[in-house]
Each structure stands twice: as C-alpha cells, then as structure tokens.
Amino acid sequence: MAEVSFHDVIASAGPERERLIGELVRRMTLREKIKQMSGSAGLLGLGWMLVAYGSTTYDSGRNKLLGIPAIKFTDGPRGVCLGRSTCFPVPMARGATWDVDLQRRIGSCVGIEARAQGANFYGGVCINVPRHPGWGRSQETFGEDTFHLGEMGAATVEGAQEHLMACAKHLACNSMEEARFFVDVRIGERTLREIYLPHFEKCVRAGVASIMSAYNMVNGDFCGHNPHLLRDILKDEWGFDGLVMSDFVFGVRDGKKGANAGLDVEMPARWRYGLGFKGKVRRGKVPASAIDDAVTRVLRQKARFAQVGAPGSYTLDAVAGPEHTQLALETARKSIVLLKNAGKALPLDTGAVGRLAVIGKLARRANIGDMGSSRVNPPYVVTPLEGIEKIAGGSVEVAYDNGRDLDRAKRVAAAADAVVVVVGLTRKDEGEFMPVVHTGGDREDLGLPRRQEDLIRAVAGASDRCIVILEGGSAILTTLWQDEVEAILMAWYPGMEGGSAIAEILFGQVNPSGKLPVTFPAANDQNPPFDKKAKSAEYGYYHGYRLFDKEKMEPAFPFGHGLSYTRFEFKNLSLSSSELRKKDTLTVSCEVTNAGNVQGAEVVQVYVGCKGSRVDRAIRELKGFSRIELEPGETKTVTIELEVSDLAYYDESAARWMVEETDYTVYAGSSSREADLPLRATFTVLGD
C-alpha cells in the first residue's frame, strides 16, 4: 500500500479524511510535527515585522516532501494588511451599523483580497470586550456587548471562510493595551463565562478555523498556556476541532506549558517550540499525544480549506476595486451615528447655506485608525474636506481653517451660515502601543485634547449652527461642550471612503442610521476602574450599559443610541407564547413605522430582564436585534427569535448553566435606555 500524502487527505472527506490524517501524522517525524506547530519567520523576518508589519504573509508548516502547504497568515481588522487593500471603517464603526449581513459581505471581501495577495489565513476577527472604553484597541472590536459581538464576529467568520481560514482573537479578557504582556486578569468563573466568552463560542459554532490566545494572564496563567481556557472550555466543553495559535512573539512563555495546555501553533517563529522543545517531548514532559493532537488539528484545517473559494476571483484587479470600495462607502454611510441634532441643524440645504466653514486639521487628514497590526494601506483616502467640497460643488462656498488660531477660526465661523468642526483622536492617541515611536496606547481620560475642546467652544460661540464631527475608535467625552453645539456626528475612523459618507450625511443625501455599540459616559468616573499599567486587574461582572443600568447612572449617549432625519414608531409587541420550556424558542415580533417624510433605517433592539432572580443579574440584556429599511409612511413587522437556553446564568457551585423557572420581561425599542424601550411583555419559563 502506498504511503499516505496530504493530497490523499484533501481528496477524502468525513471519517476517511480523519483516518488518513491520523496515518499521515504517524508517518511524520517529531521534527516534521514540530514544524507544523510553529511559524517559520527567522531573525530577519522578525526584524522586518517590527519595521513593516503585515507587508508580507507569516508562514508556518510547509512540508514539501509530504505535499503539506504552509499556513500563510495575514492580519487586518479593517482590511487586509497586504499591498494596497480596501480600507473599511474600523470594526467599532462596523459594529455601529448593527448590520450582520453587511459584516458577512465585508468578511467575504477581505477573504478575496487576502487570497488574491497570497494569503490563506485571515487573523482579523477581533472580538474582545472593551471593559473600559479607553482600551487602546477598542477600535478593532465591534462593541461592548457579548451578544452583539458574537453576531458580528460570527458573520465575519462566515464571510471570510468562503475563501480562506479565519482566526478569532484574543482568548481571553484582553482589553488593556499597555499592560497586555504582563497583567493578570482576576475574574470569577461566572463573569468569565457570561461576559467574556460567549462571543468566542458563537464563532466556534460558526465553524471558525482558529482561535488566537491572548498575551495577558487569566487567574494566574498566561492565556497561551492556560489549560482552563484552551482545553477545559474551548476544546473539551465547546468541542472546538480547529487549531489554537499564539499571539505573535510573546504569546508563549513556556513551550512545555503551552503544548500541554492545548496551544497548537506558535507564531510567527519557532522560539518556545524551538531549541530544547524536542527534548522535552522525548523525555515525556510533553506527551506525544499532545503533539499528535496539535498536528492533527493543523492538518484538519489545511485540508478543510484546501479547495474552498471561487476560482478566478482571486486576482489583483479585485483588490480595492470598484465593488469593494463601494462596499467601504456603504459601510461608512451606515456606521456614522447622529448623536445630537437640535433644531434640525442637519441636514444642510445647499440652497439655503451659501457659505460653509470647515474647521479643524482633521478635516483634511487621512485619519483611518491605528498603525499597529491593524494597519491598512489603501490606494486613496477621501478626507472630510474633500467629501464636503465635492458635494457642495459651486452652490456652496466652502471656507477651510485648520483651527490653530482660535481668533481666526471664530472669524471664519462667524462669516458662515453654518460651521462644521472636525475633531477627534488619531493613532497617536489610541491603538496598539508603540513606546519607541510614542503612538497608541490606552486612554484613562476619554476627553478630547484640551486644544480641541477650546476650538469647539470658540467656534460654537461664533455660530448658531455648529456641527461637530468626531473621529475616533471608541467613546469620547462630550459633556463639557455638547450643550454649546447644535449637532454631533460620530464618524469613528471611517475608512477610505469616509469623507464621502460624512458629506453625504451632512447634506442629507444619506439619512444617518448608525447606533452606538458602546456607551458614551458623561464622566470618566462612570467607567470601571482602569489602571493602564496594572500588573493585576479585577474584572467585575458589570461594565457598559449593564453597569449604567445597575448604578442608575445617566450616560451622555447610551448603548444603542442613534438619531435619524426621520421618526420611527414602535407598536404591537407580541410573543409566540407566554409560557415556555427551557428548550423552547421564543418568537418576538413588533411593528415599526417610518412616521417621517424621508427614507430611513432603524435598528430594532430586543432586551430581556429576569424578574425575581436568585442571583445578581443585569436589569436587562441585549438578546436580539434587526436592522430594517423603511420608506416614508411604511410599516414593517420585525420578527426576532430568542432561545430560552440563552437566558441561562452560570452556576459556579454546580459548574453548569441554569435557566431559572421564573418570569421574564421582553423590552423592544431603539436603545438600551428604558425610556427608549416603549414596548414590553412578560413570559414565564416553566420546569421541564
């Protein structure tokens, strides 16, 4: 009988494929197996990575003799790091769209561009919880809520994996940038299970090929060799059959502990799985079964994705081509959140506004986000000023001022019919921490730089129609100046077509429809404690809107908030049953009407609260949402299904999930605040 090769594995399926993978693993030498478990970047590659991360793929596990291809990894939460790729709005902005199908299409687009540039593994599905909105890499994730994160993350996985392997990251509790290499996150099992893990499990259920471990420790063990996370929960309890890879360079501190805990691949180079590791295996400090399991997982995913995709689609013409840049524009349009609009300051009418002042240096800067491992180099970027000038055309005179001289800025504003002030953050203020070049890091203070706040107040005092455009990756404090301006738009880091979308919304060509995926506090002290240099941090059960509800605090703008140029009405909430069993599915439906005179989109949000719980629980939690488009006067019925099992809490003493037999309240409306949830109904969960 001929010896098994990887080509035989690819040609098979199901149990036969698993059998052939087992034979192939038995045929491999220990040296060959370890090569499957580690990246192949040498010292030169590591040095170049520090200079130009993402300019090439990071490879691992090629075996020419056995016909085993390499994993060819590329990164990029807002687009592919390789080449001149499409730059989408950052994931936090995409979270503000609340559009799961859109996110699936973005995942597919990224998969195509990665494949076209030589990659077969995409590592940009970041689904960490920003416990504090000042986490420097909040822009890389979709929002503060585990349900919302899971929906958006799973959609990204599904879209990307139409073309290549995807990796969800970073498991787990990674939400402190400057302390990420050493902080020990202390967390209770219930908080871990209910708040920081469900979105990862949802990606596992979506078939994600890989999970990346985090740098930090959780309860005393580094995540790269944390057996409770990697073996007990991920592999044994969830049944994950994919591969676990480390975060880059410092993701593994001890090769023996990593392999024994279930870390399958060290990236991007062989270090802890390098010199001396083979001896540990031979001496039995790392069981041969652990090595074989890791290699099996790697080969399983390589075989699974060897023949996926659409032949002929992966050409360089597709990279940042018209279809993909149009998708970036659609995303930017849907992501921008209208936070305030007093006196219908927006939209601007080109027939009524003869002179428009645009103020602030960010108005003409290509401000698309962090320059760390999420960097993207698009072929062009439309700035806000360029977008405004294009739409204004010859009918509106646009006067620009950089805002450095406050007196001059006031004069420019006073001479205009309306003023747009573009302010916010840049890669110097937040993002992946780069201490050598002094960029990135966390924000303990969520306020704008003082100079920008002074600029807003100065300009607002000179104009009775002041519109503020905010750019940034997470929540920004607005309390000190929001009452002095007429309108506020949160544009995030809006991608390569962001300027076009901003202008379209300003002039009413597009109706804003974004909803906040993160709470904007009114003050810094409303957030959980945050020491960005902490060696140890306690992660409690509450953060975000759940914390605001519990402590009865008023945010500046709540989770789920977002205004429109039209008005929506909610009515006729109905439940499929008032009594359900624990394995049942509850169908929630309601009617939404566009009661205004322009087309618009609304996000129907469904929250559930447990009445009389035996444990401390959130007042209500997001359990479903649906984005709908409505013409003026149109009414649509929205239907959302909720699994009763998703109402469970984790019982630490019994080490299992428990659905309480009690009454629950369903809330439906337009944000997480009780005042924005006009519809409610109750149901009871009965015993089995």
N, C-alpha and C positions, 0 to 999 in steps of 0.2 A: 504494500500500500504506500502511495506517495505521501511524503511529509506535508503537513498542513501549512499553507501560507495564508497571508492576510487576504489575498484575492479570493481564496475559498470561503473565508469568513464573510466577505462582502456579498458573495453570490448566494449565501444561505439566509435563512430567516428563522425567527422564533427559537424553539428549543434546540434545533440543529445548529443555529448560529452560536448559541451559548456553549454547546458541546464542542464545537470547533475552536471557539475562543479558549476553552479550557485546554484543549490539545496544544494550541499554539503557545499558551503560557508555559505548559510543561516542557515544551521544546526549547524555550529560551534559557539562556544562561543567566546567572544572577546579575552579571554586568549589563546584559541587554535589558533585563527587567528594570534595573535602577535607572537606566537611561530613559525609559518610558515615564519615570516618576520625577523627572527634573528637566528644567529648561536648559537650553544649550548656549545661552549667551556667555561669552568669555569675558575676560577683563576689558578688552577693547569695546565689546558690546555694552558692558555695564557703564563704562565711561561715556560712551556716546549717548546712552539712555539719559544720563544726567544733563547732557547738553541739548539734546533734541528728542525728548521722549515722544514715542509714537510715530516717528518718521519712518519706521520700518516695523515689520511684524516681529514678535517674540516667539521663537520656535521651541519645540520640545518633542522628543520621542521619535525621531525618524530612524527607521531601520531598513536600509536598502536591501539587505540580504533576504529579509522576510517580507519585503514589499509593504512595510508599515509606513504610512505617510506621517509627516510631522503635524502636530498642532501648530497653527500659525495664528497667534493671538494679536488682536488689535483692540484698542480701547476707544472710549469716546462717548460719554453720556449724552452729549448734544450733537453727535455726529461722529463720523469716523476720523480718527487722528491722522490717518494716512493721507498723503497727497493734498489736493485742493478739493476737499469734500464739501458737501452741503452742510451748512451750519444751521441747525434748528434752534429755536428758543430753548433755553436750559430746561431740564426736567421739571423744576419747580413751576416754571411758566406753563409747561405742558400739563402739569397737574391742575393748573387753574382752568384748563379747558373742560375738565371733567368729561372728556370725550374718549371713551375706551376704544372705539373703532378707529379714531384718528391716531391714537397711540399705536395701535396694531399696524396701521399703514406706515407710520414712521419707522417702526421696527423693521418692517419689510424693506423699506427704502435703505436703511442703514445696512441691512444684510446684503443687499445688492451692491452697494458701494464698497463694502468690505471685501466681498468676493471678487469684484472687478479689480481690486488692487492687491490681490494675492492672499488675503486672509481667509481662514475657515473657522475662526473662533472669535466671537464678539463679547467683550467683557464690560460693556457699558450699562448694564441693568442695575443701577444703584437704587436700593430700596431701604436704606437706613432711615430710622426715625429721628428727626431733629428734635430731641427732647427740649433743647433750648434753641430758639430761632436764630441765635447768634452763632451757631455752629458754622464754621467757615465754608463747609462744603454742602450746606443746605441746598444750594442751587442744583446739586447733582441728583437729588431725590425728588419725589413727587408731592410730598406734603407731610403733615404731622399725624395723620390718622391711619391706623393699620389696615382698616378695610379699604379705604381709598388707595393706599399704597399697593395693596395686593392686587386690586383690579387693574391699575395702571401698569404695574410691574409684569403681571402675567400676560397682559396684552402685548407688551414689548417683546417678551419671550416668544410668544406665538408668532408674531410678525417676523422677527429676526430669524427664527428657526425654520422658516420656509426656505432659507438659503444656507444657513450655517449654524454651528453650535453657538449657544448663548450661555453667559455666566451671570448669575445674580450675586450681588455683593452688598455689604461685607458682613458676614455672620460672626458675631452679633454685637449689638449695643455700641456700635461705632458712631459716635456723634460728638467727639471732642477732637478737633484737628491738631492743636499744638501739643496735646498730651497723648496723642494716639499711639505712640510707640511704647509707653510705659504705664498709662493709667490702668488701675484695677477697678473695674465697674462692679460694685457690690449691689446685688439685686436679688429680690425674693423670687422664688420659683413661679409664683402666680403672676407677678408682674412680667417676668421674662416670657412666660407662655402666652399671656393675653395681649401684651402691648408690643413686644419686640420680636416675636417670632411668627405670628400668623401670616404675614405677607410673604415670608420666605416659604412657608408651607404651601401657600397658594401658587407660588412659582414652581414648586416641586410638583404639585398636582397638574400644572400646565405642561409638564414634561421638560423642564429646564435641564440642559445637558450638564451644567456645572454650577457649583456654589463656591464662591471665594470666601475664605476665612478672613477675619479682621486682624489688625495689628494688636489691639488692646487685649487686656486680660478681662475675664469674667469670673468673678468669685475665686480669684487666686490663680487661675490657669490661663496662659496665653491662648487666644482663640485658635491659633494654628496647631495647638496640641491640647485642645480641651475635649476630653472624651465624652463629657456630658452633652456638649453641643453636637459634636461630629458623629459620634457613634450612637449614644443612647437615644437622642432625639432625631437627628437628621436621617441616619441610615437605618437604625433598628425600628424606631417608632413610626416614622413617616415612610419608610420603605424606599428611600431615595436610592436609585440604582446608577446614578451618574457619578461624576468624579468631583472630588473636593480639591481645589487648588489654593495655594497660599497667596496672600498679597505679596507684592514684589519686595525682594531683598530681605527685609526684616520680618517677613511673615512667619518664619520658622526660627525658633531659638534653639531647638534641640531636636536633632533628626530622629533619635530613638523615640522620644515622646510624641513627635509628630506622626510617625508611621503607626505607632501603637494606638494613637487616638483616632486615626482614620484620615489623616491628611494624605491624599493620593499623589499630588504633584507639587513640587517646589518650583516657584518661578521667581525670576526669569533665568536663573543659573543654578548649577549644581554646587551647593555650599554645605548645608546641613545634611543633605543627601549625597554628599561628595566624599572627600577623603575620610576614611575611617568608618563610613557607614556600612560598607560591605562586610567589614569585620564584625560589626555588631550583629548583623544578620546571621553570619556563620557561627557566632558564639551563642546564638539563641536569645540575645537581648531584644531582638525584633523577630517575632515568629515568621517563618517562611509563609505561613498562611496570610499574614497581613500584607506581605509584599505581593503575593499572588492575587489577593483581592483588589489591591490598588491597580495592578496592571490589567486585570480583567475589566475593571471599570473604565480605564482609559481606552482599551481596545473596543469595548462595547460602544462607546460614544463615537469613536472614529469610524466604526463600521456603520453605525446608525446614520451618520451624516455623510457618508462617502458618496451617496448618489442622490442627495436631495437637491432641490433647486430647479431652475428653468434654464436649460442650455440655451446659449445665445444671448442671455440677458446681461451677462457679466462682462461688459465692455467699458472702456474708459469713457465712451460717449455718454453713458448713463450717469457718471459721477458729476454731481452738481449740474445736471442737465435741466431743461425746462420743466419737466414733470416734477422733479424733486425740489427745485427752487420754488415752484408754485405751491408745493406741499408745505414748504417752510413759511411761505406767506400766509397760507390758510391757517397754519398753526399760530402764527403771531397774531393774526386777527382774532382768533378765538381765545387767546390766552390773556389779553390785556384786560385788566379789571378797572372798571369805573368805580372808584371808592366814594367820591362825593360829586354832586352836580347841583349846587344851589342856584335857584333862579333860572334853571335851564341855560346855564352858561355854555354848555355844549349841547348839540354840535354847533360849530361855527358856520355861518352862512356867508358864502363867497360874495353874495350880492349885497350884504349888509356890512361886512368887515372890509373896509378899504385899505387899512394898514394893520399888519400883524407884527408884533415884536416877538422875536425868538431869542431867549436869553439863557446863557449857561454854556460852559465849554463842552459839556457832554452832548450838546445838540449836534455838534459836528464831529463827534468821535465815534469810531467803530468799537462800541463797547458791548462785546458779546460774551463776556464772562471770564472765568478763571483760565490761567495759562499753565496749569499743572497737568495732571494726567487726563484732564478732560478737554485739553486744547484742540481746537479745530482751525484749519487754515482755509477758509472759503475763498473762491476766486474774487469775490467782491463783498462789500457790506454797504447797505443803504442806511445812512445816518438819519436821525430825525429831521435835521435841517434839510437834507436832500429830499426826503419824502414830502415835507411841507412845501418846499419851493416847487416841486413838480406838480402837486395838486393845485396850489394857489395860482400857478400859471401867470398870466398877465392881469388877472382880475383883482388880485390882492397884492399889495406891496409888502414884501417881507423884509423887515429890518433886523439884522442879527447883531448881537453884542455878547461877548464872552463872559460878562458879569464880573470881571476882576475889579473894575472901578464901580463901586456902588452908586455914586452920584451919577455917573454916566448911564448906568443901567436904569436908574429911575427916570432919567430924562427920555431915554428911548421908550420906556414903558408908557410914560405919560403922553407921548406923542402918538400912541397907537390906539386903535379901537379895542384891541384885546392883546393879551400877552401870554406867551407860553414859556414857562421856565422849566428847563430840563436839568434835573439834578439827580444825585444818587451815588452809588458805590461803583468801584472798579476792582480789578484784580489785585490792586494794592491794598484794598480794604478787607477783602474776604477771599476765601478759596484755599487751595492746597498750600500749606505753609512752606514757604521757601525762605529760610532765615538768611541765607547768604545774600540774596538779592532783595530782601525785605519786602516780599509780597505775600499776600494771602494771610491765612490765619483766622482765628475766631474773633467775634465781636461781643465783648461783655456789655458794651453800651450800644444800643440799637439806634441811636440817633444819627442824623446826618452830620457830616463835618460842620463845625460851627460856622465856617465861612458860607456854606450853602444855606444854612438856616437864616443867616443875616441877609443873604441875597433874596430869599423868598419874601421875607418881611418887608424889605426895602421896595421891591417891585410891587408887591401886593398893595402897599400904601400909596403907590403912584397910579394904580389902575383899579377900576371897578369890575374888571373881567379878567381875573388872573387864573390861569390854568397851570397846574404843576404836573409835570411828567416825572415819575420816579423810575429809576433803573436800579436793579439790584437782584440778589438771589434769594432773599427771604424777607422777613418782616422788618419794617423801618418805622421808627417812632415819628409820628406826625403831630403829636399833641401841641407842641409849642407854637405851631404856625397854621394848623389846619383850619381854624376858625377865621383866619385872615384871607383865605383864598376861596374862590368860587367853585373850582373843580379840581379833582385829583385823579390821575390815571396811573395805575401801577403797570409798568411795561415790562418789568423784570429785565433779564438780559435777553432781548427779543430775537436774536439770530440775524442772519444775513439780510433778511427782508424786513427787519423790524421797523426801520424808518418809514417804509411804505405803509405798513399796517397802522402805525401811530398816526400818520397823516390822514389816512382813510377814516379813522375813528374820529379824529378832531373835526373833520369837515362833514361828518355824517354819511359818508359813502358806505361805511360799515357800522352796524349797531354793536356796541360793546356787549360781550356776553360772558367774560371770564368771571370766575368765582374763586375767592381766596382758598387755597389749600392749606393755609397756615394762619393762625390767629395773629393779628396785629395788636399788640398790647398798647395800653395808654401810658404805661410807665415801665421802666426796667425792672422794678421790684415786683411786678406781677408775674414774672417768669420764675421757673425753678432756679435754685442756687446754681451758679456756674463759675467755676474757677478753671480757667483755660490751661493752667499749668499743674493741675491737681495730680498727685500720684495715686489717689484713691477718690472715688466718687460714688455717692449713694444714689441709685436710680429708683425713685419712688413710683408709685402706681399712677400718679396724675401728672399730666402736662397738657399744654394746648387748651382746646375748648373744654375738655373734660375738667381741667383744673379751674378754669374761669367759672364754669357752672357750679362746681362744688363750693368754691370760696365766695360765690356771689360777687365776682368782680366784673366790672364793665370794661370791655376792650375798646380800643379806638375803632377797630373794624373786626367783626367776628369771622371765625372759620365759616366758609360757605358764602360770605357776603359778596355781592357784586351788583351794581345798578345797570340800568338799561335806558335807552331812549324811548322805550315803550313801557307799558304797565301790564303786569300779569295778575290774574285772579285764580285762586285755588278753591275748589269746591268738590263736594260729593265724594268724600273718602269712604271706601268700602273695603272690608276684609272678607276673604273667602270663607272664613269660619270664625266664630267667637270662642270655640273650644278646639284645641289641637293636642295631638300626642307628640312625644318627643322626636319621633322620626318623620313627622309631617312637614309639609311645605305650606307656608302662609303666602297667599297672593294678596298684595295690597294694590289698590287702584284708586286713582283720583282724576278729576278733570282739571285741566289748565286752559285758561282763555287769555289770548292776547287782547287786552282791553284798550290798547292804544291804536295809533294810526300808522305805525311803521312795522315792518317785519322784524322779528327778533327771536332770540334763543333763550330758553330758560332751563335751569338745572333743577329738577325735582329731587329734593333730598328727603330721605326717609330715615328717621331715628327711632330707636326703641329704648324705653326705660323699663326697669323691673321694679314693681311695687312690692314693698314688704320683703325685700331680700334678706336672707340670713347673714350675708356678708356685705362689706362695704363695696358699693358699686357706683359707677358713674350715673348721674341723673338720667342721661340718655347718651346713646352711642350711634354713630352712623352705621346703618345696616343695608343701605341701598341707595342708588341714585340713577337718574336718567336724564340725559340732555335731549331737548326737543326743539325743533324749529317751528315757529308759528307765524302765519300771515295775520295782518290786522283783522280782528274780529273772529279769528279761527279758534276753535276749541278742540283739544285732543284729550283722549283718555290715556293716562300713563299707567302701566302695569309693572309692578316690581315683585319678584318672588324672594321670600326670605326662608331660609332653612331654620327650623326650630332649634336644631342642634347648634346653630351659630350663636344662640343666646346663652350658651353654657359659660360657666366660670370654672377656673381650675382649682380643684380642692387639693391643697397641698398635703393635708393629712392622709387623704385616701390616694393621692398621686393619680388622679383621674379627673376628667371633665364631668361636670354636673349641670344638668338642666333643671332649674328649680320648678316645682309644681306650684305655680302662683300666677298672679295677674301681671300682665304687661301692657304698656301703653305705646301705641304707634303714633308718631308725630310726622307730619308731612308739610313741607314748605320750602322756603328759599334760602335759609341759612340755619346755622346751629342754634341761634338765639330763640328763646321761647316766643318772643314777640313776632318772629318771622315764620313761625310754625302754626298757621291758623287751623290746620286740620289735625284731629286726633281721634283715636278709637282704642278700645281695650279688647284684649282677648285673654284666655286662660289656658295654661298648659296643664294637662291632666297627667296622672300617672299611667304607666304602660299597662 
